[in-house]
């Protein structure tokens, strides 16, 4: 029987469907990967921002993970919103028992600017979770927090990617340049080489859930057996298509289009 690629997301929810668990599962499905989820927080949010958050009890998060890992194959997993240190501790405990690829999306602030992680948990994320990551995918504000250095240009992006691996222990770092001007350029440092990923920047405000979607696509491709560089390259194409064909929905930052890659195929 052919192996079915299976991917797990550990994150918060988005009832409006653009980010979080919902975006991750849409991405897994679109890329023909069997998706599973562990919910850390139930978030009342939409394109305009976060209205309320309810954190799942720690024991329930632990039991969700045990339910998955005791019964299902997990070839890769990603974490998104992990709101506090107690959540992180049970996730670290589980990660120490698995050899699955681990993609960390160090979610700290929503696209709307609302904080998604407690201040006191950020150091724990950096010191305990980060060294377990196969690849970590920070945007510029997240990379600035991890490194303690301001990022103003592409040289700073490259330096941050290198430092996150060499100094902070991640096996690889993909620092995303979406907050800079010009083309959207990301840099992946795998411990040996810095790889560059370019895409055109689109004139759109529909970017809600972009980071979730990008990291979920990397997770999906890793679960299918692609090497890290190829997984990131394909994920970059996927999220670029999702932004290019994004939906003008909601009153704020609209969601990306998780079947945008299909639109690309039709155009070609």
C-alpha positions, 0 to 999 in steps of 0.5 A: 500500500502506498504511504499516505503523507500525513501532516499535523498542525498545532495552532489556534483557530480562525473562524473566518477561515483565513488563518490558523488551523483552518488555513493549515488544513485547507493547505494540507488538503490542497496539496494532497496531504492528510491533515490533522490538528491539535487546537491550542486556543479558540480565537474569535477573529476575522479580517479586522482583528482578534475579538477574543481568545479562549485557551484550551486547558493544558491537559486537553492539549496534551490529550489531543496530541496523545490521541494523534501520535498514539494512532496516526502516522505523523510525517511532519508537523507545524506549530503556529499560535502557542499562547503561553509557556505551559502550552509550549512545555507540553509540546516540547515534551511531545516533540522530544518523542518524535522524529517527524519534521518540525516546522515552527511558525513563530506566531507572535502577532496577527496581521491586524497587529493583535498580540497572540503570545504572552510576553513571558512565553517568547523567551521560552519559545526562543530557548526551548522550542527553536532548537527542535525545529527542522526549519523556523519561518519568521517574518521580519518582526519575529526575526528581530525578536529572535536575534535582537537585531533590527532588519532594514535590508536584504543583508540584514535578512541574510544575517538574521537567517544565519544567526538563528541557525548558528546561534539559536540552534534551529536546523534551518531558518527561512526569514521572510522579507514581505515587510520590506519594499520591492519584490517579496524575497525570502532567505533560507539558511540551512546551515551551509548555504543561503538560498534565495526565493523571489516572487512579485509583490502584488498590490493587495491587502488580502494577506490574512493568514499568509504566514500560516499558509506558507509554513503549512505548505512547507510542512505538507511538502516535507511530509511528501518527502521533498528535501527542505530546499524543494519544499520551501521553493514549492511552498513559495509558489503556493503562497504566491499564487494564494496571494495573487488570487486572494479574495476581497472578503471582509472589512480588513485584511482579506484572506488568501486563496488556498486554491490559487495554485489551481488558478495558476494552472488554468492560466498556464 
